[in-house]
Amino acid sequence: MIINQTVKQYKYTILWAVLILFACGASPGTLAELKLEDLFGYDKPIHAFLFGMQTWLGIKENLNNTSSKTKTILLKWCLMSAVFGALIELMQKFIFIGRSYDYFDMLANTLGCIIAYIIALRKYKLL
């Protein structure tokens, strides 16, 4: 029951996380077959966008369903999304076939989270 409620509460955040996991875990050949390289020519801004959006969705869905302090929620989602990005990079190094760890991808992931955090701070007049 709690899991069902959590899934409903964070459905877009969870779906986005699954999309990120697919994009970061698929072998390069899979993405080439989908011809996504034309759409995603520069990967660092894409990393920043993916994880910034993850942070933003988590913040929005959490704020809609809680009475916790806003600044705490913003920081929590920024950190959780950045850790998720770091874990995916480690999974690329040790688990995903045909993928490799990239320190700069991890930095781009974190930068996207920080940008979303700052935007949310300004939106909620906390900065």
Buried (B, 14 or more C-beta within 10 A) or exposed (E): EEEEEEEEBBEBBBEBBEEBBEBBBBEEEEBEEEEBEEEEEEBBBBBBBBBBBBBBBBBBBBBEEEEEEBEEBBBBBBBBBBEBBBEBBEBBEEEBEEBEBBEEBBBBBBBBBBBBBBBBBEBBEEE
